[in-house]
Amino acid sequence: MIASLLALALLTQDPAGDVDRLNADIAALKAVRPRWREIPWKSCLLQGLKESREKKKPLILWVFIDRPVDDARC
């Protein structure tokens, strides 16, 4: 979408006005405050479990395992 907006800006006659319009369109597409940034992430599993139990809310566990590409394990 951004590429098509850039192409539109290049094809029109008034480059200064189009750049301003393009910047306004791009700004409108951006989320003001992404909801995931409001999540209070914990780096310690035990702290997360404790808070999850206290607040009676589910716990989401994000696990990242750095394995080589040719690793055949599941």
For each residue, the residues with C-beta under 8 A, 3 or more apart:
1: 4 5 29
2: 5 6 26 29
3: 6 7
4: 1 7 8
5: 1 2 8 9 22 25 26
6: 2 3 9 10 22
7: 3 4 10 11
8: 4 5 11 12 18 22
9: 5 6 12 15 18 19 21 22
10: 6 7
11: 7 8
12: 8 9 15 18
13:
14: 17 18
15: 9 12 18 19
16: 19 20
17: 14 20 21
18: 8 9 12 14 15 21 22
19: 9 15 16 22 23
20: 16 17 23 24
21: 9 17 18 24 25
22: 5 6 8 9 18 19 25 26
23: 19 20 26 27
24: 20 21 27 28
25: 5 21 22 28 29
26: 2 5 22 23 29 30
27: 23 24 30
28: 24 25
29: 1 2 25 26
30: 26 27
31: 34
32:
33: 37 38
34: 31 37 38
35: 38 39
36: 39
37: 33 34
38: 33 34 35
39: 35 36
40:
41:
42: 45 47 48 51
43:
44: 47 48
45: 42 48 49 61
46: 49 50
47: 42 44 50 51
48: 42 44 45 51 52 59 61
49: 45 46 52 53 59
50: 46 47 53 54
51: 42 47 48 54 55
52: 48 49 55 56 57 58 59
53: 49 50 56
54: 50 51
55: 51 52
56: 52 53
57: 52
58: 52
59: 48 49 52
60:
61: 45 48
62:
63:
64:
65:
66:
67: 71 73
68: 71
69:
70:
71: 67 68
72:
73: 67
74:
